[in-house]
Amino acid sequence: MSGYVAFGTDREGLHVLSSYDAGRRRLLRAFGLTAVAGPAAMRAADPVLGASFGYDEQIGVHSAAYEAPAGLAADSEAKATALAWIGVHSADIQQLSDEIWTHAELSLQEWNSSLAVADFLQRNGFSVRWGAGGFPAAFVATYGSGGPVIGFNAEYDALPGLSQKAGEGSHSPLVYRYDAYGPTYGPGHGDGHNNLGAGSAAAAVAVSKAIAAQGLRATVRVFGTTGEEQLVGKAYMVKDGVYDGLDAFMDWHPFPFTTAFWNTTSALASATFTFLGASGHGANPLGNKSGLDGATMMATMSEFLREKNVAPSGRFHYAIVNGGGAPNVTPDMCSIWYFIREGSPARVQTLYDKIVECAKGAAAASQTTLVHKFHSGTWNALGNKAGAELMNDNMQKIGPPAFTDADHALARRLQKSLGKPEAGMPTTIIPLTPPPPGYGGGPSTDTADVSWHTPALSALVATIPIGLPNHNWAVTATAAHHIGHQGTLSAARYLAASAIDLITQPDTLAAIQDEFTQRTAGVEWKSMIPDGTQPPLYEPPADFLARTGQHWPPPGVVWPVPEVVAREQLGTTGPALPPVT
């Protein structure tokens, strides 16, 4: 994901954490502090997490006593114009979402999906600049000039192995790839990024129509982002200055319930570890050096870290990328890909260093050569209470997504297929609740880096049945169904209405920006990506380059990428001995 808060769920969605003091004590212990430590000590221990939890405590925000303010979302002709445009053009918005769903393109290869979103924006008066941050499938689309500059997040990448027929209540991949020894499924939108991209683009266009109709002075920018599922695009784009100059940033994500929030997420590092050996026949393995042995040893060694070296807020998980083609060939190359998550960049680095030591030990034990490549890293998200309150008030006034009896029936079939309570779709908006005072870990998003450069307003909107996880085939089933369409349209309304308030209420925008300044005081953002790191890239098709006016490779990119080739010698069991006679 994209990734967001790790809420517990009851029958409608959100289970509010019950014990503020207990959660606070757990957080302080994680920092090595006592239960009497205050916000200043929390900031000193880890300024980045302190900007979230320490700030909320400093201003006296407690879950038990909190009540979201009302009256922030103002009725206006501009807002009415924006919401009316979404209603009139709902079929076009749904069509865009379904087109992205049909393409189901993986991260960093969203050629058709990015074109679909950019074409939609251009047809509605936006200018588009391709190649943002050096990524061919990333763009910045702009409308208007002067006034506050409001950004919108558009993503459109699918996930591997999550193909599913739209509207099917049991697992039925749309793309099934037969192989006699290892069948696979095609990619699918198991995180609903087709909904996300269409909903955000629609919100931006709706705001642009209001700007034009009401003579407002404002600038709208849509950031078409490649590779979010791999936490790549925005991390490099922010480092490259693509998001500079924004006054606020609007974002949402498909989820099993609907709410505004200002919680944090996990910081993350992404890296691959490739083990190079010497191939040989599996039936005569003496002297062979297996890259697969190196990768599996690393995985096993890292598992031993979990009990004594990984805090409750930490996570790491991995996938073997190329483990060999047949049992009778010892693979001389194997890569294992790790995501490493923690509550802040400093805490990620500590866990990351432990994982790297496992890789070194595995290479030594397997007699292979280690090639270690850092791919990307992103901070944990910085919330904004004032922004969340504005978003919440607009959401409450507009209302939740409207799901039909047929929608609930499909949701119950999916829940039954996955062994979850057959609760259907959520029917209300979860009340805005402060973040829990102790962070227990969870997903990540590269939007997090944007949130340290400008205030970010975020919503979670129901496009997924209650109790089902993101990154599952069931999400693909609803993403191109009436369920996904209703969530997409609601998200567009929430974002557009909140953006109009930012444009027409200078004091509201100023309060959101003031909170951002206070939270970030004393924190110097520095990208987790080392200088000189080349991002993971794929060469686009020639027709895509021609349509977007780009050239390959982008400036500063080394292409072809230097090959990683095993050149190890075969091993030995010692001096040759004479045969036994």
C-alpha positions as CSV (number, residue, x, y, z in Angstrom):
1,M,0.0,0.0,0.0
2,S,0.4,2.7,0.0
3,G,-0.2,2.2,3.5
4,Y,-2.0,3.6,6.2
5,V,-3.0,3.3,9.8
6,A,-3.3,0.0,11.5
7,F,-6.8,0.4,13.0
8,G,-8.5,-2.5,14.6
9,T,-12.1,-3.1,13.3
10,D,-15.5,-3.8,14.8
11,R,-18.6,-4.4,12.7
12,E,-18.5,-1.0,11.1
13,G,-14.8,-0.5,10.8
14,L,-12.9,1.3,13.6
15,H,-12.2,0.1,17.1
16,V,-10.9,3.0,19.1
17,L,-7.9,2.0,21.2
18,S,-9.2,2.1,24.7
19,S,-6.2,2.9,26.9
20,Y,-4.3,6.1,26.2
21,D,-2.0,5.8,29.2
22,A,-1.0,2.2,28.5
23,G,-0.3,3.1,24.9
24,R,1.8,6.0,25.9
25,R,3.8,3.9,28.3
26,R,4.5,1.3,25.5
27,L,5.7,4.1,23.2
28,L,8.0,5.6,25.8
29,R,9.5,2.3,26.6
30,A,10.3,1.7,23.0
31,F,12.3,4.9,23.1
32,G,14.0,3.9,26.4
33,L,12.1,6.6,28.3
34,T,10.2,6.5,31.6
35,A,6.4,6.9,31.8
36,V,6.9,10.4,33.3
37,A,8.8,11.6,30.2
38,G,7.2,14.5,28.3
39,P,7.0,15.7,24.7
40,A,10.4,17.3,24.9
41,A,12.1,14.0,25.9
42,M,10.2,12.2,23.2
43,R,11.4,14.7,20.6
44,A,14.9,14.3,21.9
45,A,14.8,10.5,21.7
46,D,13.5,10.5,18.1
47,P,12.6,13.9,16.6
48,V,10.7,12.4,13.7
49,L,8.2,10.3,15.7
50,G,8.1,13.1,18.3
51,A,6.8,15.4,15.6
52,S,3.7,13.2,15.5
53,F,3.1,11.8,19.0
54,G,5.0,14.4,20.9
55,Y,3.2,17.3,19.2
56,D,-0.3,15.8,19.9
57,E,0.6,15.3,23.5
58,Q,2.1,18.8,23.8
59,I,-1.2,20.4,22.7
60,G,-3.2,18.1,25.0
61,V,-4.9,15.8,22.4
62,H,-6.2,12.7,24.1
63,S,-8.4,10.1,22.5
64,A,-10.9,9.8,25.4
65,A,-11.6,13.5,25.5
66,Y,-11.4,14.4,21.8
67,E,-14.4,15.6,19.8
68,A,-13.9,16.6,16.2
69,P,-15.0,20.3,15.5
70,A,-17.8,21.1,13.2
71,G,-18.5,24.1,11.0
72,L,-15.1,24.1,9.2
73,A,-16.5,23.0,5.8
74,A,-18.2,26.0,4.3
75,D,-20.9,26.0,1.7
76,S,-20.0,28.0,-1.3
77,E,-20.8,28.4,-5.0
78,A,-17.3,27.1,-5.8
79,K,-17.9,24.0,-3.8
80,A,-21.3,23.4,-5.3
81,T,-19.8,23.8,-8.8
82,A,-17.1,21.2,-8.1
83,L,-19.5,18.7,-6.6
84,A,-21.9,19.2,-9.4
85,W,-19.2,18.5,-12.0
86,I,-18.4,15.2,-10.3
87,G,-22.1,14.2,-10.4
88,V,-22.6,15.1,-14.0
89,H,-19.3,13.3,-15.1
90,S,-19.5,10.3,-12.9
91,A,-19.6,7.9,-15.9
92,D,-16.4,9.4,-17.3
93,I,-14.7,9.0,-13.9
94,Q,-15.8,5.4,-13.6
95,Q,-14.7,4.7,-17.1
96,L,-11.2,6.1,-16.3
97,S,-11.0,3.9,-13.2
98,D,-12.0,0.8,-15.2
99,E,-9.6,1.5,-17.9
100,I,-6.7,1.6,-15.5
101,W,-8.0,-1.6,-13.9
102,T,-8.0,-3.3,-17.3
103,H,-4.4,-2.4,-18.0
104,A,-3.3,-3.8,-14.6
105,E,0.3,-2.6,-15.1
106,L,3.0,-3.2,-12.6
107,S,5.1,-0.6,-10.8
108,L,7.4,1.5,-13.0
109,Q,5.8,0.1,-16.1
110,E,2.4,1.9,-16.1
111,W,2.6,3.1,-19.7
112,N,-1.1,2.9,-20.7
113,S,-2.4,3.7,-17.2
114,S,-0.4,6.9,-16.9
115,L,-1.5,8.0,-20.4
116,A,-5.1,7.4,-19.5
117,V,-4.9,9.7,-16.5
118,A,-2.9,12.3,-18.3
119,D,-5.3,12.3,-21.3
120,F,-8.3,12.7,-18.9
121,L,-6.6,15.8,-17.4
122,Q,-5.5,17.3,-20.7
123,R,-9.1,17.0,-22.1
124,N,-10.1,19.1,-19.1
125,G,-7.7,21.9,-19.6
126,F,-4.6,20.8,-17.7
127,S,-1.1,21.0,-19.2
128,V,1.1,17.9,-18.6
129,R,4.9,17.7,-18.1
130,W,6.2,14.1,-18.4
131,G,9.2,12.5,-16.9
132,A,8.9,13.9,-13.4
133,G,11.8,12.9,-11.2
134,G,13.4,11.0,-14.1
135,F,10.5,8.4,-14.3
136,P,9.0,8.0,-17.8
137,A,5.5,7.1,-16.4
138,A,5.4,10.0,-13.9
139,F,4.0,13.5,-14.7
140,V,2.9,16.8,-13.3
141,A,-0.4,18.2,-14.6
142,T,-1.1,21.9,-13.9
143,Y,-4.2,24.1,-14.1
144,G,-4.4,27.8,-13.2
145,S,-1.9,30.2,-11.8
146,G,-1.2,32.2,-8.7
147,G,-3.0,31.9,-5.4
148,P,-2.6,28.8,-3.2
149,V,-1.0,25.8,-4.9
150,I,-2.9,22.6,-4.1
151,G,-1.5,19.2,-5.1
152,F,-3.4,16.0,-5.7
153,N,-1.9,12.5,-5.6
154,A,-2.6,10.1,-8.5
155,E,-1.3,6.5,-8.5
156,Y,-2.1,3.7,-11.0
157,D,0.2,0.7,-10.4
158,A,-1.1,-2.8,-9.9
159,L,0.3,-5.7,-7.9
160,P,1.7,-9.0,-9.0
161,G,-0.4,-12.2,-8.7
162,L,-3.7,-10.5,-7.8
163,S,-5.6,-10.9,-11.0
164,Q,-9.3,-11.4,-10.4
165,K,-12.5,-11.1,-12.4
166,A,-14.5,-8.0,-11.5
167,G,-17.5,-8.8,-9.4
168,E,-16.7,-12.4,-8.8
169,G,-17.2,-13.5,-5.1
170,S,-14.7,-16.4,-5.2
171,H,-11.1,-16.6,-6.3
172,S,-11.3,-16.5,-10.1
173,P,-8.2,-15.0,-11.8
174,L,-8.8,-13.0,-14.9
175,V,-5.3,-13.9,-16.1
176,Y,-4.1,-17.5,-15.3
177,R,-0.7,-18.4,-16.7
178,Y,-0.4,-22.1,-17.1
179,D,2.9,-23.8,-16.5
180,A,3.3,-27.5,-15.9
181,Y,5.5,-27.0,-12.9
182,G,4.5,-23.6,-11.4
183,P,1.3,-21.8,-12.6
184,T,0.9,-18.2,-11.8
185,Y,-1.7,-15.4,-11.8
186,G,-1.4,-12.1,-13.7
187,P,-1.2,-8.7,-12.0
188,G,-4.3,-7.0,-10.6
189,H,-5.4,-3.9,-8.7
190,G,-5.4,-5.5,-5.3
191,D,-4.8,-2.2,-3.7
192,G,-7.4,-0.2,-5.7
193,H,-4.9,2.2,-7.3
194,N,-7.2,2.4,-10.3
195,N,-9.8,3.9,-8.0
196,L,-7.2,6.2,-6.4
197,G,-5.8,7.6,-9.6
198,A,-9.3,8.2,-11.1
199,G,-10.7,9.7,-7.9
200,S,-7.8,12.1,-7.4
201,A,-7.8,13.2,-11.1
202,A,-11.5,13.8,-10.9
203,A,-11.2,15.9,-7.7
204,A,-8.5,18.0,-9.4
205,V,-10.6,18.6,-12.5
206,A,-13.7,19.5,-10.4
207,V,-11.6,22.1,-8.5
208,S,-10.4,23.5,-11.8
209,K,-14.0,23.9,-13.0
210,A,-14.8,25.8,-9.9
211,I,-11.8,28.0,-10.3
212,A,-12.9,28.9,-13.8
213,A,-16.6,29.3,-13.0
214,Q,-16.1,31.5,-9.9
215,G,-13.0,33.4,-11.1
216,L,-10.8,32.1,-8.2
217,R,-7.1,32.6,-8.1
218,A,-5.4,29.3,-7.4
219,T,-3.2,26.6,-9.0
220,V,-4.0,22.9,-9.1
221,R,-1.3,20.3,-9.7
222,V,-1.8,16.6,-10.2
223,F,1.2,14.4,-9.5
224,G,1.0,11.2,-11.6
225,T,3.1,8.8,-9.6
226,T,4.8,5.7,-10.8
227,G,5.9,2.8,-8.6
228,E,4.1,3.5,-5.3
229,E,3.6,-0.2,-4.5
230,Q,7.4,-0.4,-4.5
231,L,7.8,2.8,-2.5
232,V,9.9,4.3,-5.3
233,G,8.3,7.1,-7.3
234,K,7.6,9.9,-4.8
235,A,10.7,9.1,-2.7
236,Y,12.9,10.0,-5.7
237,M,10.6,12.8,-6.9
238,V,10.6,14.5,-3.6
239,K,14.4,14.3,-3.5
240,D,14.4,15.8,-6.9
241,G,12.3,18.8,-5.8
242,V,9.2,17.8,-7.9
243,Y,6.8,18.6,-5.0
244,D,8.4,22.0,-4.0
245,G,6.1,25.0,-3.9
246,L,2.9,23.3,-2.7
247,D,0.7,24.9,-0.1
248,A,-1.1,21.6,0.7
249,F,-1.4,18.1,-0.7
250,M,-4.6,16.0,-1.1
251,D,-4.5,12.2,-0.8
252,W,-6.8,9.3,-0.2
253,H,-6.6,5.5,-0.3
254,P,-9.1,2.7,-0.8
255,F,-9.9,0.9,2.5
256,P,-12.5,-1.3,4.2
257,F,-14.1,1.8,5.9
258,T,-14.3,5.5,5.5
259,T,-12.6,8.1,7.7
260,A,-10.3,11.0,7.8
261,F,-7.1,10.6,9.9
262,W,-3.8,12.2,10.9
263,N,-1.9,9.1,12.0
264,T,1.6,8.2,10.9
265,T,2.9,5.2,8.9
266,S,6.0,3.1,8.9
267,A,9.3,4.4,7.4
268,L,10.7,1.9,5.0
269,A,13.9,0.8,3.2
270,S,13.8,-1.5,0.1
271,A,16.9,-3.5,-1.0
272,T,17.8,-6.6,-2.8
273,F,20.6,-9.0,-1.9
274,T,22.0,-11.1,-4.8
275,F,24.1,-14.2,-4.1
276,L,26.5,-15.3,-6.9
277,G,27.9,-18.8,-7.0
278,A,28.9,-21.5,-9.5
279,S,26.3,-23.7,-11.3
280,G,26.5,-27.4,-11.8
281,H,24.4,-30.6,-12.0
282,G,22.1,-31.2,-9.1
283,A,22.9,-34.9,-9.0
284,N,26.6,-34.2,-8.6
285,P,26.6,-31.1,-6.3
286,L,30.1,-31.3,-4.8
287,G,31.8,-28.1,-5.6
288,N,28.7,-26.3,-6.8
289,K,28.0,-22.9,-5.1
290,S,24.3,-22.2,-4.9
291,G,22.9,-18.6,-5.0
292,L,19.7,-20.1,-3.7
293,D,21.5,-21.4,-0.7
294,G,22.8,-17.9,0.1
295,A,19.3,-16.4,-0.2
296,T,17.6,-19.1,1.9
297,M,20.3,-18.9,4.6
298,M,19.8,-15.1,4.7
299,A,16.1,-15.5,5.1
300,T,16.6,-18.1,7.9
301,M,19.2,-16.0,9.7
302,S,17.0,-12.9,9.6
303,E,14.1,-14.8,11.1
304,F,16.2,-15.3,14.2
305,L,16.3,-11.5,14.6
306,R,12.5,-11.3,15.3
307,E,12.4,-12.2,19.0
308,K,15.3,-10.2,20.3
309,N,16.1,-7.6,17.7
310,V,12.8,-6.3,16.3
311,A,10.7,-3.9,18.3
312,P,6.9,-4.2,18.1
313,S,6.9,-1.3,15.7
314,G,9.3,-3.1,13.4
315,R,8.6,-5.3,10.4
316,F,10.6,-7.0,7.7
317,H,9.4,-9.3,4.9
318,Y,11.0,-10.7,1.8
319,A,10.5,-12.4,-1.6
320,I,12.9,-14.6,-3.5
321,V,13.0,-13.1,-7.0
322,N,14.9,-15.6,-9.1
323,G,15.4,-18.9,-7.3
324,G,16.4,-21.2,-10.2
325,G,14.7,-22.8,-13.1
326,A,15.0,-26.6,-12.4
327,P,16.0,-28.9,-9.6
328,N,18.9,-30.4,-11.6
329,V,20.7,-27.1,-12.1
330,T,22.3,-25.5,-9.1
331,P,21.4,-21.8,-9.6
332,D,24.5,-19.6,-9.6
333,M,22.5,-16.5,-9.0
334,C,19.6,-15.8,-6.7
335,S,18.2,-12.5,-5.4
336,I,16.1,-11.9,-2.3
337,W,14.2,-8.6,-1.9
338,Y,13.5,-7.1,1.5
339,F,11.2,-4.4,2.8
340,I,12.3,-3.2,6.2
341,R,9.9,-1.0,8.2
342,E,10.0,0.9,11.5
343,G,8.6,3.9,13.1
344,S,11.1,6.4,11.9
345,P,14.1,6.6,9.5
346,A,16.6,6.2,12.3
347,R,14.9,3.1,13.6
348,V,14.7,1.7,10.1
349,Q,18.5,2.2,9.7
350,T,19.1,0.2,12.9
351,L,17.1,-2.8,11.7
352,Y,18.4,-2.5,8.2
353,D,22.0,-2.8,9.4
354,K,21.1,-6.0,11.2
355,I,19.6,-7.4,8.0
356,V,22.7,-6.5,6.1
357,E,24.8,-8.4,8.6
358,C,22.6,-11.5,8.0
359,A,23.3,-11.2,4.2
360,K,27.1,-11.0,4.8
361,G,27.0,-14.1,7.0
362,A,24.9,-16.0,4.5
363,A,27.3,-15.2,1.7
364,A,30.2,-16.4,3.8
365,A,28.5,-19.6,4.8
366,S,27.3,-20.4,1.2
367,Q,30.7,-19.4,-0.3
368,T,28.9,-17.0,-2.6
369,T,29.6,-13.4,-3.5
370,L,27.1,-10.8,-2.2
371,V,25.8,-8.0,-4.4
372,H,23.8,-5.6,-2.2
373,K,21.6,-2.9,-3.8
374,F,19.6,-0.3,-2.0
375,H,16.5,0.7,-4.1
376,S,14.5,3.1,-2.1
377,G,13.6,4.5,1.3
378,T,10.8,6.7,2.6
379,W,10.0,8.4,5.9
380,N,7.0,7.7,8.1
381,A,4.1,10.0,7.4
382,L,3.6,13.3,9.2
383,G,-0.1,13.9,10.1
384,N,-1.9,17.2,10.3
385,K,-4.7,17.5,12.8
386,A,-6.2,20.7,11.4
387,G,-6.2,19.3,7.9
388,A,-7.8,16.0,9.1
389,E,-10.5,18.0,10.9
390,L,-11.3,20.0,7.7
391,M,-11.4,16.8,5.7
392,N,-13.6,15.1,8.3
393,D,-16.1,17.9,8.3
394,N,-16.5,17.8,4.6
395,M,-16.9,14.0,4.7
396,Q,-19.5,14.2,7.3
397,K,-21.5,16.8,5.3
398,I,-21.2,14.9,2.0
399,G,-21.9,11.5,3.6
400,P,-20.6,8.0,3.1
401,P,-20.4,6.0,-0.2
402,A,-23.9,4.7,-1.2
403,F,-23.8,1.0,-1.6
404,T,-26.6,-1.1,-3.0
405,D,-28.1,-4.4,-1.9
406,A,-26.1,-6.0,-4.7
407,D,-22.9,-4.4,-3.4
408,H,-23.5,-5.8,0.1
409,A,-24.3,-9.3,-1.4
410,L,-21.0,-9.3,-3.3
411,A,-19.1,-8.1,-0.2
412,R,-20.6,-11.0,1.8
413,R,-19.6,-13.5,-0.8
414,L,-16.1,-12.3,-0.7
415,Q,-16.0,-12.3,3.1
416,K,-17.3,-15.9,3.1
417,S,-14.7,-16.9,0.6
418,L,-11.9,-15.6,2.8
419,G,-13.4,-16.9,6.1
420,K,-14.4,-13.5,7.5
421,P,-17.7,-12.4,9.1
422,E,-20.3,-11.7,6.3
423,A,-20.8,-8.0,7.3
424,G,-21.1,-6.5,3.8
425,M,-19.9,-3.0,3.2
426,P,-19.6,-0.2,5.7
427,T,-22.5,2.3,5.8
428,T,-21.2,5.1,7.9
429,I,-18.2,7.4,8.2
430,I,-16.1,6.5,11.2
431,P,-15.7,9.5,13.5
432,L,-12.4,11.3,13.4
433,T,-10.1,9.9,16.2
434,P,-6.7,11.0,17.3
435,P,-3.8,8.7,16.5
436,P,-3.1,6.1,19.2
437,P,-0.3,7.3,21.4
438,G,1.8,4.2,20.8
439,Y,2.8,3.2,17.3
440,G,2.6,-0.6,16.7
441,G,3.9,-0.6,13.2
442,G,2.1,-1.2,9.9
443,P,2.2,-0.3,6.2
444,S,4.1,2.4,4.4
445,T,3.6,5.0,1.7
446,D,5.9,7.1,-0.4
447,T,3.4,9.9,0.1
448,A,5.1,10.2,3.5
449,D,8.0,12.1,2.1
450,V,5.7,14.6,0.6
451,S,4.0,15.1,4.0
452,W,7.3,16.5,5.4
453,H,7.4,19.2,2.7
454,T,3.9,20.4,2.8
455,P,0.8,19.7,4.9
456,A,-1.0,16.5,3.7
457,L,-4.7,16.0,4.0
458,S,-5.7,12.3,3.8
459,A,-8.8,10.2,3.8
460,L,-9.5,6.5,3.7
461,V,-12.6,5.6,1.7
462,A,-14.5,2.3,1.6
463,T,-14.0,0.4,-1.6
464,I,-13.3,-2.9,0.2
465,P,-15.6,-5.2,2.2
466,I,-15.3,-4.9,6.0
467,G,-12.5,-7.0,7.5
468,L,-10.7,-7.8,4.2
469,P,-7.1,-6.8,3.7
470,N,-5.6,-4.6,1.1
471,H,-3.3,-6.5,-1.3
472,N,-5.8,-9.3,-1.8
473,W,-7.6,-10.6,-4.9
474,A,-10.9,-9.6,-3.3
475,V,-9.9,-5.9,-3.6
476,T,-9.4,-6.5,-7.4
477,A,-12.9,-7.9,-7.6
478,T,-14.5,-4.8,-6.1
479,A,-12.1,-2.2,-7.7
480,A,-13.9,-2.4,-11.1
481,H,-17.3,-3.0,-9.6
482,H,-20.1,-0.6,-8.4
483,I,-18.4,-0.9,-5.0
484,G,-15.2,0.6,-6.3
485,H,-17.0,3.2,-8.4
486,Q,-19.0,4.5,-5.4
487,G,-15.8,4.8,-3.3
488,T,-14.0,6.5,-6.1
489,L,-16.8,9.1,-6.5
490,S,-17.0,9.8,-2.8
491,A,-13.3,10.2,-2.5
492,A,-13.4,12.7,-5.4
493,R,-16.1,14.7,-3.6
494,Y,-14.2,14.7,-0.3
495,L,-10.9,15.9,-1.8
496,A,-12.5,18.5,-4.1
497,A,-14.7,20.0,-1.3
498,S,-11.7,20.2,1.1
499,A,-9.5,21.7,-1.6
500,I,-12.1,24.4,-2.3
501,D,-12.1,25.3,1.4
502,L,-8.3,25.7,1.3
503,I,-8.6,28.0,-1.7
504,T,-11.6,30.1,-0.4
505,Q,-10.7,30.2,3.4
506,P,-7.2,31.7,3.8
507,D,-7.4,31.4,7.6
508,T,-8.1,27.7,7.4
509,L,-5.1,27.1,5.1
510,A,-2.9,29.3,7.3
511,A,-3.9,27.2,10.4
512,I,-3.0,24.0,8.7
513,Q,0.3,25.4,7.6
514,D,1.1,26.8,11.0
515,E,0.6,23.3,12.5
516,F,2.9,21.9,9.9
517,T,5.6,24.5,10.8
518,Q,5.2,23.6,14.5
519,R,5.4,19.9,14.0
520,T,8.5,20.1,11.8
521,A,10.4,22.5,14.0
522,G,13.8,21.0,14.8
523,V,13.4,18.2,12.2
524,E,15.6,18.4,9.2
525,W,14.3,16.2,6.4
526,K,17.0,14.2,4.5
527,S,16.1,11.7,1.9
528,M,16.8,8.1,2.9
529,I,18.1,7.5,-0.6
530,P,21.9,8.1,-0.8
531,D,23.1,10.6,-3.3
532,G,24.0,9.1,-6.6
533,T,21.6,6.2,-6.3
534,Q,20.0,5.3,-9.6
535,P,16.3,4.4,-9.3
536,P,15.0,1.1,-10.6
537,L,13.8,1.7,-14.1
538,Y,12.3,-0.1,-17.1
539,E,12.7,1.1,-20.7
540,P,9.4,2.3,-22.1
541,P,8.0,1.2,-25.4
542,A,9.0,3.5,-28.3
543,D,5.4,4.6,-29.0
544,F,5.0,5.7,-25.4
545,L,8.1,7.8,-25.6
546,A,6.9,9.3,-28.9
547,R,3.4,10.2,-27.4
548,T,4.9,11.8,-24.3
549,G,7.8,13.6,-26.1
550,Q,10.5,11.9,-24.0
551,H,13.8,10.4,-24.8
552,W,15.6,7.3,-23.4
553,P,17.5,7.2,-21.2
554,P,16.6,10.1,-18.9
555,P,19.4,12.5,-18.1
556,G,21.9,11.1,-15.6
557,V,20.7,7.5,-16.0
558,V,23.3,4.8,-16.9
559,W,21.7,2.5,-19.5
560,P,22.1,-0.3,-20.0
561,V,22.5,-1.0,-16.3
562,P,25.7,-2.9,-15.7
563,E,25.1,-6.6,-15.7
564,V,25.3,-8.7,-12.6
565,V,27.0,-11.9,-13.6
566,A,28.3,-14.9,-11.5
567,R,32.0,-15.5,-12.2
568,E,32.8,-17.6,-9.2
569,Q,35.0,-20.7,-9.3
570,L,33.7,-24.1,-8.4
571,G,34.5,-25.2,-4.9
572,T,36.7,-28.0,-3.6
573,T,36.5,-30.5,-0.8
574,G,40.3,-30.5,-0.4
575,P,43.4,-32.0,-2.1
576,A,42.6,-34.7,-4.6
577,L,43.1,-38.2,-3.1
578,P,44.1,-41.3,-5.0
579,P,41.3,-43.7,-5.8
580,V,40.6,-46.5,-3.4
581,T,41.7,-49.8,-4.9
